[in-house]
Amino acid sequence: MKIFTAVLFLLLMLAPAAAQAADKEEDRLGLKSESALLLDAKTGAIIYEKNGYQKMYPASLTKIATAIYAIEKGSLDDVVSVSEHAAKEEGTSVYLESGEKVTLEKLLNGMLINSGNDAADAVAEYLDGSAAQFEQNFNEYLKNEIKVVGTHFKNPSGLYDEKHFTTAYDMALITKYALKNKEFQSIFGTKELNWEGLSWDTTLVTHHLMLKC
């Protein structure tokens, strides 16, 4: 399993006779990812697919699922107290401080725009109280509400774990589901945002390459 480098995903088993044509199409599209899927958001029809059911490590694409889970379960106006554990999370950060008070909406902005792992942990702890309870509730939500079939997430940020995986097809379902929510659309589509934190003032700039076009 390898990390995704695509954002939209697909599933189709290609017959051997179609392999050469698929290779030519892939060359034409310039795809570099191990797995990719293009899904019609209205009809659910699969338009293009490459290794769509193959289990992959999703990295920060996980945050798409965390965000829609948080929006549907929590209240954006709620104030979250950042724990020491969340503040010290490794990887990409919005430099939250232990004890800092931040609204859920601001955490989701920091998580989706700047890919903050510390913000993702703070969200998970706010929603379910502990990492273990979050893992259980989060995966039940994904299976019951979005109908994923090849996904299990160990954490809210996408930090590597051999038991943290998904498929291109499931990520397409998750993204399609999330984009129906206007609050998710607004945060996910934000290109720049002024950020004023306890120890870090800056302008967050989206990490999403498709929004930079």
Secondary structure, 3 states (H helix, E strand, C coil): CCECCCCCCCCCCCCHHHHHHHHHHHHHHCCCCCCEEEECCCCCCEEEEECCCCCEECHHHHHHHHHHHHHHHCCCCCEEECCHHHHCCCCCCCCCCCCCEEEHHHHHHHHHHCCCHHHHHHHHHHHHCCHHHHHHHHHHHHHHHHCCCCCECCCCCCCCCCCCEECHHHHHHHHHHHCCCHHHHHHHCCCEEEEECCCCEEEEECCCHHHHC
